[in-house]
Amino acid sequence: MKNLDQLRNRLIDYVMTSNNQQLLEAIESIFKSTAGDDKIMLNSTQIELIAMGEADIETGEFLSEEELESLDKNWM
């Protein structure tokens, strides 16, 4: 994963410093043509945690953003 992050950061650096419009358009074209190819594979623990979260939502066992911020302020 570290190598992937390093590669991603290098590519971002190249894109941010490039003034070559044709190159940037070609990169954009590649990204558009592969959109949707990235599928996230979840392990059994992640699937279980998502199911637990959905169950909490269905039963109303969650906090609003305002409630969470209030609790956070009191905690700090």
mmJSON file of the N, C-alpha and C atoms, coordinates in Angstrom:
{"data_MODEL":{"atom_site":{
"group_PDB":["ATOM","ATOM","ATOM","ATOM","ATOM","ATOM","ATOM","ATOM","ATOM","ATOM","ATOM","ATOM","ATOM","ATOM","ATOM","ATOM","ATOM","ATOM","ATOM","ATOM","ATOM","ATOM","ATOM","ATOM","ATOM","ATOM","ATOM","ATOM","ATOM","ATOM","ATOM","ATOM","ATOM","ATOM","ATOM","ATOM","ATOM","ATOM","ATOM","ATOM","ATOM","ATOM","ATOM","ATOM","ATOM","ATOM","ATOM","ATOM","ATOM","ATOM","ATOM","ATOM","ATOM","ATOM","ATOM","ATOM","ATOM","ATOM","ATOM","ATOM","ATOM","ATOM","ATOM","ATOM","ATOM","ATOM","ATOM","ATOM","ATOM","ATOM","ATOM","ATOM","ATOM","ATOM","ATOM","ATOM","ATOM","ATOM","ATOM","ATOM","ATOM","ATOM","ATOM","ATOM","ATOM","ATOM","ATOM","ATOM","ATOM","ATOM","ATOM","ATOM","ATOM","ATOM","ATOM","ATOM","ATOM","ATOM","ATOM","ATOM","ATOM","ATOM","ATOM","ATOM","ATOM","ATOM","ATOM","ATOM","ATOM","ATOM","ATOM","ATOM","ATOM","ATOM","ATOM","ATOM","ATOM","ATOM","ATOM","ATOM","ATOM","ATOM","ATOM","ATOM","ATOM","ATOM","ATOM","ATOM","ATOM","ATOM","ATOM","ATOM","ATOM","ATOM","ATOM","ATOM","ATOM","ATOM","ATOM","ATOM","ATOM","ATOM","ATOM","ATOM","ATOM","ATOM","ATOM","ATOM","ATOM","ATOM","ATOM","ATOM","ATOM","ATOM","ATOM","ATOM","ATOM","ATOM","ATOM","ATOM","ATOM","ATOM","ATOM","ATOM","ATOM","ATOM","ATOM","ATOM","ATOM","ATOM","ATOM","ATOM","ATOM","ATOM","ATOM","ATOM","ATOM","ATOM","ATOM","ATOM","ATOM","ATOM","ATOM","ATOM","ATOM","ATOM","ATOM","ATOM","ATOM","ATOM","ATOM","ATOM","ATOM","ATOM","ATOM","ATOM","ATOM","ATOM","ATOM","ATOM","ATOM","ATOM","ATOM","ATOM","ATOM","ATOM","ATOM","ATOM","ATOM","ATOM","ATOM","ATOM","ATOM","ATOM","ATOM","ATOM","ATOM","ATOM","ATOM","ATOM","ATOM","ATOM","ATOM","ATOM","ATOM","ATOM","ATOM","ATOM"],
"id":[1,2,3,4,5,6,7,8,9,10,11,12,13,14,15,16,17,18,19,20,21,22,23,24,25,26,27,28,29,30,31,32,33,34,35,36,37,38,39,40,41,42,43,44,45,46,47,48,49,50,51,52,53,54,55,56,57,58,59,60,61,62,63,64,65,66,67,68,69,70,71,72,73,74,75,76,77,78,79,80,81,82,83,84,85,86,87,88,89,90,91,92,93,94,95,96,97,98,99,100,101,102,103,104,105,106,107,108,109,110,111,112,113,114,115,116,117,118,119,120,121,122,123,124,125,126,127,128,129,130,131,132,133,134,135,136,137,138,139,140,141,142,143,144,145,146,147,148,149,150,151,152,153,154,155,156,157,158,159,160,161,162,163,164,165,166,167,168,169,170,171,172,173,174,175,176,177,178,179,180,181,182,183,184,185,186,187,188,189,190,191,192,193,194,195,196,197,198,199,200,201,202,203,204,205,206,207,208,209,210,211,212,213,214,215,216,217,218,219,220,221,222,223,224,225,226,227,228],
"type_symbol":["N","C","C","N","C","C","N","C","C","N","C","C","N","C","C","N","C","C","N","C","C","N","C","C","N","C","C","N","C","C","N","C","C","N","C","C","N","C","C","N","C","C","N","C","C","N","C","C","N","C","C","N","C","C","N","C","C","N","C","C","N","C","C","N","C","C","N","C","C","N","C","C","N","C","C","N","C","C","N","C","C","N","C","C","N","C","C","N","C","C","N","C","C","N","C","C","N","C","C","N","C","C","N","C","C","N","C","C","N","C","C","N","C","C","N","C","C","N","C","C","N","C","C","N","C","C","N","C","C","N","C","C","N","C","C","N","C","C","N","C","C","N","C","C","N","C","C","N","C","C","N","C","C","N","C","C","N","C","C","N","C","C","N","C","C","N","C","C","N","C","C","N","C","C","N","C","C","N","C","C","N","C","C","N","C","C","N","C","C","N","C","C","N","C","C","N","C","C","N","C","C","N","C","C","N","C","C","N","C","C","N","C","C","N","C","C","N","C","C","N","C","C","N","C","C","N","C","C"],
"label_atom_id":["N","CA","C","N","CA","C","N","CA","C","N","CA","C","N","CA","C","N","CA","C","N","CA","C","N","CA","C","N","CA","C","N","CA","C","N","CA","C","N","CA","C","N","CA","C","N","CA","C","N","CA","C","N","CA","C","N","CA","C","N","CA","C","N","CA","C","N","CA","C","N","CA","C","N","CA","C","N","CA","C","N","CA","C","N","CA","C","N","CA","C","N","CA","C","N","CA","C","N","CA","C","N","CA","C","N","CA","C","N","CA","C","N","CA","C","N","CA","C","N","CA","C","N","CA","C","N","CA","C","N","CA","C","N","CA","C","N","CA","C","N","CA","C","N","CA","C","N","CA","C","N","CA","C","N","CA","C","N","CA","C","N","CA","C","N","CA","C","N","CA","C","N","CA","C","N","CA","C","N","CA","C","N","CA","C","N","CA","C","N","CA","C","N","CA","C","N","CA","C","N","CA","C","N","CA","C","N","CA","C","N","CA","C","N","CA","C","N","CA","C","N","CA","C","N","CA","C","N","CA","C","N","CA","C","N","CA","C","N","CA","C","N","CA","C","N","CA","C","N","CA","C","N","CA","C","N","CA","C","N","CA","C","N","CA","C"],
"label_alt_id":[null,null,null,null,null,null,null,null,null,null,null,null,null,null,null,null,null,null,null,null,null,null,null,null,null,null,null,null,null,null,null,null,null,null,null,null,null,null,null,null,null,null,null,null,null,null,null,null,null,null,null,null,null,null,null,null,null,null,null,null,null,null,null,null,null,null,null,null,null,null,null,null,null,null,null,null,null,null,null,null,null,null,null,null,null,null,null,null,null,null,null,null,null,null,null,null,null,null,null,null,null,null,null,null,null,null,null,null,null,null,null,null,null,null,null,null,null,null,null,null,null,null,null,null,null,null,null,null,null,null,null,null,null,null,null,null,null,null,null,null,null,null,null,null,null,null,null,null,null,null,null,null,null,null,null,null,null,null,null,null,null,null,null,null,null,null,null,null,null,null,null,null,null,null,null,null,null,null,null,null,null,null,null,null,null,null,null,null,null,null,null,null,null,null,null,null,null,null,null,null,null,null,null,null,null,null,null,null,null,null,null,null,null,null,null,null,null,null,null,null,null,null,null,null,null,null,null,null],
"label_comp_id":["MET","MET","MET","LYS","LYS","LYS","ASN","ASN","ASN","LEU","LEU","LEU","ASP","ASP","ASP","GLN","GLN","GLN","LEU","LEU","LEU","ARG","ARG","ARG","ASN","ASN","ASN","ARG","ARG","ARG","LEU","LEU","LEU","ILE","ILE","ILE","ASP","ASP","ASP","TYR","TYR","TYR","VAL","VAL","VAL","MET","MET","MET","THR","THR","THR","SER","SER","SER","ASN","ASN","ASN","ASN","ASN","ASN","GLN","GLN","GLN","GLN","GLN","GLN","LEU","LEU","LEU","LEU","LEU","LEU","GLU","GLU","GLU","ALA","ALA","ALA","ILE","ILE","ILE","GLU","GLU","GLU","SER","SER","SER","ILE","ILE","ILE","PHE","PHE","PHE","LYS","LYS","LYS","SER","SER","SER","THR","THR","THR","ALA","ALA","ALA","GLY","GLY","GLY","ASP","ASP","ASP","ASP","ASP","ASP","LYS","LYS","LYS","ILE","ILE","ILE","MET","MET","MET","LEU","LEU","LEU","ASN","ASN","ASN","SER","SER","SER","THR","THR","THR","GLN","GLN","GLN","ILE","ILE","ILE","GLU","GLU","GLU","LEU","LEU","LEU","ILE","ILE","ILE","ALA","ALA","ALA","MET","MET","MET","GLY","GLY","GLY","GLU","GLU","GLU","ALA","ALA","ALA","ASP","ASP","ASP","ILE","ILE","ILE","GLU","GLU","GLU","THR","THR","THR","GLY","GLY","GLY","GLU","GLU","GLU","PHE","PHE","PHE","LEU","LEU","LEU","SER","SER","SER","GLU","GLU","GLU","GLU","GLU","GLU","GLU","GLU","GLU","LEU","LEU","LEU","GLU","GLU","GLU","SER","SER","SER","LEU","LEU","LEU","ASP","ASP","ASP","LYS","LYS","LYS","ASN","ASN","ASN","TRP","TRP","TRP","MET","MET","MET"],
"label_asym_id":["A","A","A","A","A","A","A","A","A","A","A","A","A","A","A","A","A","A","A","A","A","A","A","A","A","A","A","A","A","A","A","A","A","A","A","A","A","A","A","A","A","A","A","A","A","A","A","A","A","A","A","A","A","A","A","A","A","A","A","A","A","A","A","A","A","A","A","A","A","A","A","A","A","A","A","A","A","A","A","A","A","A","A","A","A","A","A","A","A","A","A","A","A","A","A","A","A","A","A","A","A","A","A","A","A","A","A","A","A","A","A","A","A","A","A","A","A","A","A","A","A","A","A","A","A","A","A","A","A","A","A","A","A","A","A","A","A","A","A","A","A","A","A","A","A","A","A","A","A","A","A","A","A","A","A","A","A","A","A","A","A","A","A","A","A","A","A","A","A","A","A","A","A","A","A","A","A","A","A","A","A","A","A","A","A","A","A","A","A","A","A","A","A","A","A","A","A","A","A","A","A","A","A","A","A","A","A","A","A","A","A","A","A","A","A","A","A","A","A","A","A","A","A","A","A","A","A","A"],
"label_entity_id":["1","1","1","1","1","1","1","1","1","1","1","1","1","1","1","1","1","1","1","1","1","1","1","1","1","1","1","1","1","1","1","1","1","1","1","1","1","1","1","1","1","1","1","1","1","1","1","1","1","1","1","1","1","1","1","1","1","1","1","1","1","1","1","1","1","1","1","1","1","1","1","1","1","1","1","1","1","1","1","1","1","1","1","1","1","1","1","1","1","1","1","1","1","1","1","1","1","1","1","1","1","1","1","1","1","1","1","1","1","1","1","1","1","1","1","1","1","1","1","1","1","1","1","1","1","1","1","1","1","1","1","1","1","1","1","1","1","1","1","1","1","1","1","1","1","1","1","1","1","1","1","1","1","1","1","1","1","1","1","1","1","1","1","1","1","1","1","1","1","1","1","1","1","1","1","1","1","1","1","1","1","1","1","1","1","1","1","1","1","1","1","1","1","1","1","1","1","1","1","1","1","1","1","1","1","1","1","1","1","1","1","1","1","1","1","1","1","1","1","1","1","1","1","1","1","1","1","1"],
"label_seq_id":[1,1,1,2,2,2,3,3,3,4,4,4,5,5,5,6,6,6,7,7,7,8,8,8,9,9,9,10,10,10,11,11,11,12,12,12,13,13,13,14,14,14,15,15,15,16,16,16,17,17,17,18,18,18,19,19,19,20,20,20,21,21,21,22,22,22,23,23,23,24,24,24,25,25,25,26,26,26,27,27,27,28,28,28,29,29,29,30,30,30,31,31,31,32,32,32,33,33,33,34,34,34,35,35,35,36,36,36,37,37,37,38,38,38,39,39,39,40,40,40,41,41,41,42,42,42,43,43,43,44,44,44,45,45,45,46,46,46,47,47,47,48,48,48,49,49,49,50,50,50,51,51,51,52,52,52,53,53,53,54,54,54,55,55,55,56,56,56,57,57,57,58,58,58,59,59,59,60,60,60,61,61,61,62,62,62,63,63,63,64,64,64,65,65,65,66,66,66,67,67,67,68,68,68,69,69,69,70,70,70,71,71,71,72,72,72,73,73,73,74,74,74,75,75,75,76,76,76],
"pdbx_PDB_ins_code":[null,null,null,null,null,null,null,null,null,null,null,null,null,null,null,null,null,null,null,null,null,null,null,null,null,null,null,null,null,null,null,null,null,null,null,null,null,null,null,null,null,null,null,null,null,null,null,null,null,null,null,null,null,null,null,null,null,null,null,null,null,null,null,null,null,null,null,null,null,null,null,null,null,null,null,null,null,null,null,null,null,null,null,null,null,null,null,null,null,null,null,null,null,null,null,null,null,null,null,null,null,null,null,null,null,null,null,null,null,null,null,null,null,null,null,null,null,null,null,null,null,null,null,null,null,null,null,null,null,null,null,null,null,null,null,null,null,null,null,null,null,null,null,null,null,null,null,null,null,null,null,null,null,null,null,null,null,null,null,null,null,null,null,null,null,null,null,null,null,null,null,null,null,null,null,null,null,null,null,null,null,null,null,null,null,null,null,null,null,null,null,null,null,null,null,null,null,null,null,null,null,null,null,null,null,null,null,null,null,null,null,null,null,null,null,null,null,null,null,null,null,null,null,null,null,null,null,null],
"Cartn_x":[0.822,0.0,0.865,2.016,2.911,3.372,3.698,4.125,3.013,1.771,0.639,0.481,0.592,0.491,1.616,2.82,3.947,3.727,3.247,2.967,1.888,0.838,-0.25,0.271,1.092,1.639,2.569,3.366,4.238,3.417,2.359,1.508,0.821,0.376,-0.237,0.767,1.997,3.043,3.259,3.322,3.522,2.364,1.157,-0.014,-0.048,0.254,0.188,1.232,2.353,3.418,3.43,2.586,2.585,1.839,2.398,1.734,1.341,1.496,1.222,-0.26,-1.043,-2.483,-2.82,-2.107,-2.38,-2.136,-1.065,-0.769,-1.871,-2.278,-3.312,-4.644,-4.967,-6.191,-6.116,-4.934,-4.753,-4.919,-4.368,-4.514,-5.982,-6.67,-8.096,-8.867,-8.525,-9.182,-8.981,-7.776,-7.498,-8.372,-8.443,-9.253,-10.733,-11.224,-12.625,-12.911,-11.969,-12.201,-12.151,-11.501,-11.425,-12.347,-13.165,-14.1,-15.03,-15.194,-16.058,-15.315,-14.06,-13.282,-12.816,-12.761,-12.275,-13.394,-13.3,-14.273,-13.606,-14.323,-13.797,-14.181,-13.194,-13.426,-13.385,-14.474,-14.555,-14.317,-13.645,-13.481,-14.695,-14.789,-15.971,-16.195,-15.129,-15.26,-15.867,-15.411,-15.943,-17.42,-17.786,-19.183,-20.038,-19.534,-20.261,-20.445,-19.399,-19.498,-20.498,-20.535,-21.521,-22.925,-23.126,-24.449,-24.862,-23.914,-24.219,-24.617,-23.91,-24.242,-25.62,-25.946,-27.266,-28.362,-28.098,-29.066,-29.26,-28.185,-28.294,-29.153,-28.982,-29.769,-31.249,-31.543,-32.929,-33.609,-32.867,-33.455,-33.324,-32.746,-32.622,-31.505,-30.592,-29.491,-28.291,-28.426,-27.336,-27.484,-26.432,-26.435,-26.437,-27.103,-27.033,-25.676,-25.324,-24.049,-24.004,-25.123,-25.183,-24.958,-25.59,-25.407,-23.955,-23.37,-21.988,-21.048,-21.281,-20.453,-20.593,-21.803,-22.031,-21.287,-21.38,-20.66,-19.14,-18.703,-17.284,-16.786,-17.565,-17.206,-17.148,-18.116,-18.145,-16.971,-16.588,-15.495,-14.164,-13.991,-12.724,-12.728],
"Cartn_y":[-1.194,0.0,1.256,1.166,2.317,2.691,1.689,1.948,2.606,2.169,2.757,4.221,4.529,5.918,6.78,6.218,6.964,7.238,6.231,6.389,7.452,7.365,8.331,9.753,9.925,11.252,11.761,10.859,11.268,11.721,10.971,11.338,12.68,12.897,14.187,15.304,15.095,16.105,16.4,15.349,15.539,16.335,15.969,16.648,18.107,18.358,19.726,20.647,20.088,20.929,20.956,20.146,20.081,21.253,21.756,22.782,22.225,20.924,20.273,19.876,20.671,20.444,19.097,18.727,17.443,16.278,16.358,15.304,15.214,16.36,16.372,15.861,16.21,15.703,14.188,13.695,12.249,11.534,12.103,11.507,11.5,12.615,12.684,11.623,11.433,10.427,9.022,8.748,7.437,7.236,8.238,8.119,7.919,8.66,8.526,7.144,6.614,5.308,4.166,4.387,3.329,3.588,4.636,4.936,3.749,3.37,2.244,0.925,0.913,-0.313,-0.628,0.401,0.211,-0.325,-1.573,-2.185,-2.402,-2.053,-2.204,-3.584,-4.32,-5.639,-5.518,-5.885,-5.808,-7.179,-7.177,-8.449,-8.687,-9.834,-10.193,-9.257,-8.768,-7.84,-6.524,-6.016,-4.769,-4.913,-6.032,-6.289,-6.335,-6.994,-7.09,-5.707,-4.873,-3.537,-2.672,-2.806,-2.065,-2.518,-3.81,-4.336,-3.83,-3.773,-3.254,-1.781,-1.007,0.398,0.589,-0.211,-0.13,-0.498,-1.494,-1.883,-0.742,-0.075,1.077,2.173,2.43,3.453,3.074,1.813,1.344,1.47,1.267,1.332,2.715,3.65,5.017,5.2,4.277,4.351,5.052,6.359,7.159,8.58,9.377,10.769,11.671,12.806,13.8,14.48,15.188,15.896,16.92,17.597,18.595,17.947,16.788,16.082,15.653,15.168,14.728,15.899,17.026,18.205,18.691,18.649,19.059,18.147,16.85,15.903,16.103,16.404,16.625,17.858,18.931,20.142,19.882,19.124,18.807,17.917,17.027,16.102,16.835,17.798,18.522,19.539],
"Cartn_z":[0.0,0.0,0.0,0.668,0.712,-0.696,-1.506,-2.888,-3.695,-3.466,-4.173,-3.779,-2.511,-2.058,-2.634,-2.687,-3.249,-4.738,-5.454,-6.88,-7.089,-6.318,-6.427,-6.197,-5.185,-4.881,-5.978,-6.558,-7.662,-8.863,-9.168,-10.292,-10.045,-8.833,-8.491,-8.7,-8.261,-8.454,-9.937,-10.764,-12.202,-12.813,-12.454,-13.004,-12.56,-11.317,-10.788,-11.425,-11.855,-12.409,-13.938,-14.558,-16.024,-16.64,-17.72,-18.527,-19.888,-20.063,-21.331,-21.395,-22.089,-22.147,-22.779,-23.827,-24.488,-23.535,-22.781,-21.814,-20.763,-20.23,-19.2,-19.742,-20.986,-21.601,-21.804,-22.168,-22.332,-20.994,-19.948,-18.608,-18.208,-18.462,-18.139,-18.906,-20.166,-20.994,-20.426,-19.958,-19.359,-18.13,-17.273,-16.071,-16.407,-17.397,-17.781,-18.355,-19.124,-19.755,-18.748,-17.621,-16.612,-15.434,-15.507,-14.421,-14.213,-12.998,-12.681,-12.615,-13.025,-12.963,-11.544,-10.705,-9.345,-8.465,-8.113,-7.222,-5.881,-4.852,-3.504,-2.992,-2.57,-2.01,-0.487,0.155,1.608,2.213,3.371,4.073,4.961,5.583,6.359,7.544,8.147,9.275,8.809,7.677,7.147,6.787,6.201,5.845,7.105,8.136,9.406,10.04,10.008,10.581,9.819,8.509,7.712,8.072,8.203,8.575,9.953,10.875,12.208,12.142,11.325,11.16,10.545,9.547,8.93,9.921,10.765,11.792,12.791,13.173,14.073,13.455,12.18,11.497,11.498,11.202,11.162,12.519,13.611,14.954,15.579,14.837,15.353,16.358,16.409,17.37,16.742,16.6,16.065,16.579,16.433,16.859,15.637,15.782,14.712,14.787,13.736,13.722,14.859,15.101,16.17,17.544,17.772,19.046,19.225,18.173,18.226,18.512,17.848,18.092,19.525,20.065,21.448,22.419,22.185,23.026,22.934,21.718,21.494,22.269,22.238,22.97,24.476,24.98,26.414,26.813,25.924,26.206,26.283,25.382,25.33,26.417],
"occupancy":[1.0,1.0,1.0,1.0,1.0,1.0,1.0,1.0,1.0,1.0,1.0,1.0,1.0,1.0,1.0,1.0,1.0,1.0,1.0,1.0,1.0,1.0,1.0,1.0,1.0,1.0,1.0,1.0,1.0,1.0,1.0,1.0,1.0,1.0,1.0,1.0,1.0,1.0,1.0,1.0,1.0,1.0,1.0,1.0,1.0,1.0,1.0,1.0,1.0,1.0,1.0,1.0,1.0,1.0,1.0,1.0,1.0,1.0,1.0,1.0,1.0,1.0,1.0,1.0,1.0,1.0,1.0,1.0,1.0,1.0,1.0,1.0,1.0,1.0,1.0,1.0,1.0,1.0,1.0,1.0,1.0,1.0,1.0,1.0,1.0,1.0,1.0,1.0,1.0,1.0,1.0,1.0,1.0,1.0,1.0,1.0,1.0,1.0,1.0,1.0,1.0,1.0,1.0,1.0,1.0,1.0,1.0,1.0,1.0,1.0,1.0,1.0,1.0,1.0,1.0,1.0,1.0,1.0,1.0,1.0,1.0,1.0,1.0,1.0,1.0,1.0,1.0,1.0,1.0,1.0,1.0,1.0,1.0,1.0,1.0,1.0,1.0,1.0,1.0,1.0,1.0,1.0,1.0,1.0,1.0,1.0,1.0,1.0,1.0,1.0,1.0,1.0,1.0,1.0,1.0,1.0,1.0,1.0,1.0,1.0,1.0,1.0,1.0,1.0,1.0,1.0,1.0,1.0,1.0,1.0,1.0,1.0,1.0,1.0,1.0,1.0,1.0,1.0,1.0,1.0,1.0,1.0,1.0,1.0,1.0,1.0,1.0,1.0,1.0,1.0,1.0,1.0,1.0,1.0,1.0,1.0,1.0,1.0,1.0,1.0,1.0,1.0,1.0,1.0,1.0,1.0,1.0,1.0,1.0,1.0,1.0,1.0,1.0,1.0,1.0,1.0,1.0,1.0,1.0,1.0,1.0,1.0,1.0,1.0,1.0,1.0,1.0,1.0],
"B_iso_or_equiv":[0.0,0.0,0.0,0.0,0.0,0.0,0.0,0.0,0.0,0.0,0.0,0.0,0.0,0.0,0.0,0.0,0.0,0.0,0.0,0.0,0.0,0.0,0.0,0.0,0.0,0.0,0.0,0.0,0.0,0.0,0.0,0.0,0.0,0.0,0.0,0.0,0.0,0.0,0.0,0.0,0.0,0.0,0.0,0.0,0.0,0.0,0.0,0.0,0.0,0.0,0.0,0.0,0.0,0.0,0.0,0.0,0.0,0.0,0.0,0.0,0.0,0.0,0.0,0.0,0.0,0.0,0.0,0.0,0.0,0.0,0.0,0.0,0.0,0.0,0.0,0.0,0.0,0.0,0.0,0.0,0.0,0.0,0.0,0.0,0.0,0.0,0.0,0.0,0.0,0.0,0.0,0.0,0.0,0.0,0.0,0.0,0.0,0.0,0.0,0.0,0.0,0.0,0.0,0.0,0.0,0.0,0.0,0.0,0.0,0.0,0.0,0.0,0.0,0.0,0.0,0.0,0.0,0.0,0.0,0.0,0.0,0.0,0.0,0.0,0.0,0.0,0.0,0.0,0.0,0.0,0.0,0.0,0.0,0.0,0.0,0.0,0.0,0.0,0.0,0.0,0.0,0.0,0.0,0.0,0.0,0.0,0.0,0.0,0.0,0.0,0.0,0.0,0.0,0.0,0.0,0.0,0.0,0.0,0.0,0.0,0.0,0.0,0.0,0.0,0.0,0.0,0.0,0.0,0.0,0.0,0.0,0.0,0.0,0.0,0.0,0.0,0.0,0.0,0.0,0.0,0.0,0.0,0.0,0.0,0.0,0.0,0.0,0.0,0.0,0.0,0.0,0.0,0.0,0.0,0.0,0.0,0.0,0.0,0.0,0.0,0.0,0.0,0.0,0.0,0.0,0.0,0.0,0.0,0.0,0.0,0.0,0.0,0.0,0.0,0.0,0.0,0.0,0.0,0.0,0.0,0.0,0.0,0.0,0.0,0.0,0.0,0.0,0.0],
"pdbx_formal_charge":[null,null,null,null,null,null,null,null,null,null,null,null,null,null,null,null,null,null,null,null,null,null,null,null,null,null,null,null,null,null,null,null,null,null,null,null,null,null,null,null,null,null,null,null,null,null,null,null,null,null,null,null,null,null,null,null,null,null,null,null,null,null,null,null,null,null,null,null,null,null,null,null,null,null,null,null,null,null,null,null,null,null,null,null,null,null,null,null,null,null,null,null,null,null,null,null,null,null,null,null,null,null,null,null,null,null,null,null,null,null,null,null,null,null,null,null,null,null,null,null,null,null,null,null,null,null,null,null,null,null,null,null,null,null,null,null,null,null,null,null,null,null,null,null,null,null,null,null,null,null,null,null,null,null,null,null,null,null,null,null,null,null,null,null,null,null,null,null,null,null,null,null,null,null,null,null,null,null,null,null,null,null,null,null,null,null,null,null,null,null,null,null,null,null,null,null,null,null,null,null,null,null,null,null,null,null,null,null,null,null,null,null,null,null,null,null,null,null,null,null,null,null,null,null,null,null,null,null],
"auth_seq_id":[1,1,1,2,2,2,3,3,3,4,4,4,5,5,5,6,6,6,7,7,7,8,8,8,9,9,9,10,10,10,11,11,11,12,12,12,13,13,13,14,14,14,15,15,15,16,16,16,17,17,17,18,18,18,19,19,19,20,20,20,21,21,21,22,22,22,23,23,23,24,24,24,25,25,25,26,26,26,27,27,27,28,28,28,29,29,29,30,30,30,31,31,31,32,32,32,33,33,33,34,34,34,35,35,35,36,36,36,37,37,37,38,38,38,39,39,39,40,40,40,41,41,41,42,42,42,43,43,43,44,44,44,45,45,45,46,46,46,47,47,47,48,48,48,49,49,49,50,50,50,51,51,51,52,52,52,53,53,53,54,54,54,55,55,55,56,56,56,57,57,57,58,58,58,59,59,59,60,60,60,61,61,61,62,62,62,63,63,63,64,64,64,65,65,65,66,66,66,67,67,67,68,68,68,69,69,69,70,70,70,71,71,71,72,72,72,73,73,73,74,74,74,75,75,75,76,76,76],
"auth_comp_id":["MET","MET","MET","LYS","LYS","LYS","ASN","ASN","ASN","LEU","LEU","LEU","ASP","ASP","ASP","GLN","GLN","GLN","LEU","LEU","LEU","ARG","ARG","ARG","ASN","ASN","ASN","ARG","ARG","ARG","LEU","LEU","LEU","ILE","ILE","ILE","ASP","ASP","ASP","TYR","TYR","TYR","VAL","VAL","VAL","MET","MET","MET","THR","THR","THR","SER","SER","SER","ASN","ASN","ASN","ASN","ASN","ASN","GLN","GLN","GLN","GLN","GLN","GLN","LEU","LEU","LEU","LEU","LEU","LEU","GLU","GLU","GLU","ALA","ALA","ALA","ILE","ILE","ILE","GLU","GLU","GLU","SER","SER","SER","ILE","ILE","ILE","PHE","PHE","PHE","LYS","LYS","LYS","SER","SER","SER","THR","THR","THR","ALA","ALA","ALA","GLY","GLY","GLY","ASP","ASP","ASP","ASP","ASP","ASP","LYS","LYS","LYS","ILE","ILE","ILE","MET","MET","MET","LEU","LEU","LEU","ASN","ASN","ASN","SER","SER","SER","THR","THR","THR","GLN","GLN","GLN","ILE","ILE","ILE","GLU","GLU","GLU","LEU","LEU","LEU","ILE","ILE","ILE","ALA","ALA","ALA","MET","MET","MET","GLY","GLY","GLY","GLU","GLU","GLU","ALA","ALA","ALA","ASP","ASP","ASP","ILE","ILE","ILE","GLU","GLU","GLU","THR","THR","THR","GLY","GLY","GLY","GLU","GLU","GLU","PHE","PHE","PHE","LEU","LEU","LEU","SER","SER","SER","GLU","GLU","GLU","GLU","GLU","GLU","GLU","GLU","GLU","LEU","LEU","LEU","GLU","GLU","GLU","SER","SER","SER","LEU","LEU","LEU","ASP","ASP","ASP","LYS","LYS","LYS","ASN","ASN","ASN","TRP","TRP","TRP","MET","MET","MET"],
"auth_asym_id":["A","A","A","A","A","A","A","A","A","A","A","A","A","A","A","A","A","A","A","A","A","A","A","A","A","A","A","A","A","A","A","A","A","A","A","A","A","A","A","A","A","A","A","A","A","A","A","A","A","A","A","A","A","A","A","A","A","A","A","A","A","A","A","A","A","A","A","A","A","A","A","A","A","A","A","A","A","A","A","A","A","A","A","A","A","A","A","A","A","A","A","A","A","A","A","A","A","A","A","A","A","A","A","A","A","A","A","A","A","A","A","A","A","A","A","A","A","A","A","A","A","A","A","A","A","A","A","A","A","A","A","A","A","A","A","A","A","A","A","A","A","A","A","A","A","A","A","A","A","A","A","A","A","A","A","A","A","A","A","A","A","A","A","A","A","A","A","A","A","A","A","A","A","A","A","A","A","A","A","A","A","A","A","A","A","A","A","A","A","A","A","A","A","A","A","A","A","A","A","A","A","A","A","A","A","A","A","A","A","A","A","A","A","A","A","A","A","A","A","A","A","A","A","A","A","A","A","A"],
"auth_atom_id":["N","CA","C","N","CA","C","N","CA","C","N","CA","C","N","CA","C","N","CA","C","N","CA","C","N","CA","C","N","CA","C","N","CA","C","N","CA","C","N","CA","C","N","CA","C","N","CA","C","N","CA","C","N","CA","C","N","CA","C","N","CA","C","N","CA","C","N","CA","C","N","CA","C","N","CA","C","N","CA","C","N","CA","C","N","CA","C","N","CA","C","N","CA","C","N","CA","C","N","CA","C","N","CA","C","N","CA","C","N","CA","C","N","CA","C","N","CA","C","N","CA","C","N","CA","C","N","CA","C","N","CA","C","N","CA","C","N","CA","C","N","CA","C","N","CA","C","N","CA","C","N","CA","C","N","CA","C","N","CA","C","N","CA","C","N","CA","C","N","CA","C","N","CA","C","N","CA","C","N","CA","C","N","CA","C","N","CA","C","N","CA","C","N","CA","C","N","CA","C","N","CA","C","N","CA","C","N","CA","C","N","CA","C","N","CA","C","N","CA","C","N","CA","C","N","CA","C","N","CA","C","N","CA","C","N","CA","C","N","CA","C","N","CA","C","N","CA","C","N","CA","C","N","CA","C","N","CA","C","N","CA","C","N","CA","C"],
"pdbx_PDB_model_num":[1,1,1,1,1,1,1,1,1,1,1,1,1,1,1,1,1,1,1,1,1,1,1,1,1,1,1,1,1,1,1,1,1,1,1,1,1,1,1,1,1,1,1,1,1,1,1,1,1,1,1,1,1,1,1,1,1,1,1,1,1,1,1,1,1,1,1,1,1,1,1,1,1,1,1,1,1,1,1,1,1,1,1,1,1,1,1,1,1,1,1,1,1,1,1,1,1,1,1,1,1,1,1,1,1,1,1,1,1,1,1,1,1,1,1,1,1,1,1,1,1,1,1,1,1,1,1,1,1,1,1,1,1,1,1,1,1,1,1,1,1,1,1,1,1,1,1,1,1,1,1,1,1,1,1,1,1,1,1,1,1,1,1,1,1,1,1,1,1,1,1,1,1,1,1,1,1,1,1,1,1,1,1,1,1,1,1,1,1,1,1,1,1,1,1,1,1,1,1,1,1,1,1,1,1,1,1,1,1,1,1,1,1,1,1,1,1,1,1,1,1,1,1,1,1,1,1,1]
}}}
